[in-house]
Amino acid sequence: MRERRSIWTGVGKSGYAAQLLAATGATAGLVANFIHAEDLLHGELSTLRPNDLLVAVTWSGRSEQIYDLLGRSVCPTVLVTSARHQELPRVASHVVPCAYTVDELLSGIPCESVLETLRIGYELLAAATTPEERRLALQRGHPHGNLLPDSG
């Protein structure tokens, strides 16, 4: 992820998590973009290059669009999912497992699966950058913002 452009994708809640993770990666200084899985399948797949990295997020592990993309990708792929390895087709270069959690209603919104997906995604992004790189990227990307604590 550090040396490659990462394209994050997903469908539904997993797509929203992938979108937030791509934006966070870009904020941290990585070359990261989000493209919805359906958009990739309908024309954008040709924009992927062999030196890119496709990061696909599917909580359930049952998204046909995601497996179609992984099977057609010309670049290395990472699958972030809570599905067990024995349930998954062997199409991803790497599988990053999320701890399985059951969504329960919190104010009427199922959220535990998205929170776990984001936790794993943030760990991936943090592992690809150093704290100093993230600090410098925030200074460059948010020169008028107040995202960094005062150093004085």
JOCORCOR-V938473 format. One record per residue. N is the residue number from 0. RES is the residue in one letter. PHI is phi in radians with two decimals (* if undefined). Layout:
N&RES&PHI + N&RES&PHI
This chain:
0&M&* + 1&R&-1.22 + 2&E&-1.72 + 3&R&-2.19 + 4&R&-1.36 + 5&S&-1.81 + 6&I&-1.94 + 7&W&-1.71 + 8&T&-2.60 + 9&G&3.10 + 10&V&-2.28 + 11&G&1.15 + 12&K&-1.06 + 13&S&-1.12 + 14&G&-1.15 + 15&Y&-1.11 + 16&A&-1.10 + 17&A&-1.09 + 18&Q&-1.12 + 19&L&-1.15 + 20&L&-1.18 + 21&A&-1.10 + 22&A&-1.11 + 23&T&-1.16 + 24&G&-1.06 + 25&A&-1.13 + 26&T&-1.11 + 27&A&-1.44 + 28&G&1.75 + 29&L&-1.53 + 30&V&-1.57 + 31&A&-2.38 + 32&N&-2.37 + 33&F&-1.94 + 34&I&-2.34 + 35&H&-1.03 + 36&A&-0.98 + 37&E&-1.13 + 38&D&-1.18 + 39&L&-1.08 + 40&L&-1.25 + 41&H&-2.01 + 42&G&2.21 + 43&E&-1.40 + 44&L&-1.02 + 45&S&-1.23 + 46&T&-1.46 + 47&L&-1.27 + 48&R&-2.07 + 49&P&-0.98 + 50&N&-1.59 + 51&D&-1.41 + 52&L&-2.34 + 53&L&-1.67 + 54&V&-1.89 + 55&A&-1.85 + 56&V&-1.99 + 57&T&-2.54 + 58&W&-1.07 + 59&S&-1.32 + 60&G&1.35 + 61&R&-2.04 + 62&S&-1.44 + 63&E&-1.06 + 64&Q&-1.06 + 65&I&-1.12 + 66&Y&-1.20 + 67&D&-1.09 + 68&L&-1.10 + 69&L&-1.05 + 70&G&-1.23 + 71&R&-1.70 + 72&S&-1.13 + 73&V&-1.61 + 74&C&-2.08 + 75&P&-1.03 + 76&T&-2.23 + 77&V&-2.19 + 78&L&-1.93 + 79&V&-1.81 + 80&T&-2.75 + 81&S&-1.67 + 82&A&-1.14 + 83&R&-1.29 + 84&H&-0.95 + 85&Q&-1.17 + 86&E&-1.53 + 87&L&-1.65 + 88&P&-1.10 + 89&R&-1.57 + 90&V&-2.04 + 91&A&-1.58 + 92&S&-1.14 + 93&H&-2.45 + 94&V&-2.06 + 95&V&-1.93 + 96&P&-1.40 + 97&C&-1.70 + 98&A&-1.16 + 99&Y&-1.25 + 100&T&-2.45 + 101&V&-1.58 + 102&D&-1.17 + 103&E&-2.07 + 104&L&-1.31 + 105&L&-2.11 + 106&S&1.00 + 107&G&1.46 + 108&I&-2.15 + 109&P&-1.25 + 110&C&-2.38 + 111&E&-1.04 + 112&S&-1.15 + 113&V&-1.19 + 114&L&-1.07 + 115&E&-1.18 + 116&T&-1.06 + 117&L&-1.13 + 118&R&-1.04 + 119&I&-1.14 + 120&G&-1.07 + 121&Y&-1.13 + 122&E&-1.10 + 123&L&-1.08 + 124&L&-1.15 + 125&A&-1.15 + 126&A&-1.20 + 127&A&-1.53 + 128&T&-2.41 + 129&T&-1.71 + 130&P&-0.98 + 131&E&-1.15 + 132&E&-1.09 + 133&R&-1.14 + 134&R&-1.09 + 135&L&-1.12 + 136&A&-1.11 + 137&L&-1.14 + 138&Q&-1.13 + 139&R&-1.23 + 140&G&-1.42 + 141&H&-2.35 + 142&P&-1.12 + 143&H&-1.89 + 144&G&-1.49 + 145&N&-2.10 + 146&L&-1.53 + 147&L&-1.83 + 148&P&-1.15 + 149&D&-1.07 + 150&S&-1.59 + 151&G&-1.94
